[in-house]
Amino acid sequence: MPKKSIEVMVGLFVLLGLLGLLFLALKAANLGSAGGGDTYQLVAKFDNIGGLKVRAPVRTAGVTVGRVVSISLDANTYQGLVKLEVERSYQFPRDTSAKILTAGLLGDQYIGLEPGADERNLGAGDQIRQTQSAVVLENLIGQFLYNKAADGGSAEKQP
């Protein structure tokens, strides 16, 4: 009997370990929250979405209020068309702005919403008009090097 109870305890321990690994995998893949609550969709257009991915969080004041549902290309404007799903308990004014931000220096990207001051709120299917595209690190480095080269070239010509 004692041998059988030890085997059962080891089995339960292994099962708990597997459940813990599954939980960590779902959290790492941004699939931990099923999000089956009441939501509404918003649309935002960006010139450059950088490394934004589907299921990326939508945050305001550091609080996750929704997720990115889909990313596509607008055939008319050639801008990135991002559909957001926001929990209905969070209502945002019509003049809310959306920015693509990065968590940390090289972390994952997410959408940050900054509420405006309009008395009317965004409704299901509305478009966020004020957007700021992602900052692409390669573009910043290129601009820095170009500016340094331009400064260096003019400094050499002066006596």
HELIX and SHEET records of a PDB file:
HELIX    1   1 PRO A    2  ALA A   28  1                                  27    
HELIX    2   2 LEU A  137  LYS A  157  1                                  21    
SHEET    1   A 8 GLN A 127  ILE A 128  0                                        
SHEET    2   A 8 THR A  39  PHE A  46  1                                        
SHEET    3   A 8 GLY A  80  GLU A  87 -1                                        
SHEET    4   A 8 VAL A  63  LEU A  73 -1                                        
SHEET    5   A 8 PRO A  57  THR A  60 -1                                        
SHEET    6   A 8 GLN A 109  GLU A 114  1                                        
SHEET    7   A 8 SER A  97  THR A 102 -1                                        
SHEET    8   A 8 GLN A 130  GLN A 132  1                                        
END                                                                             
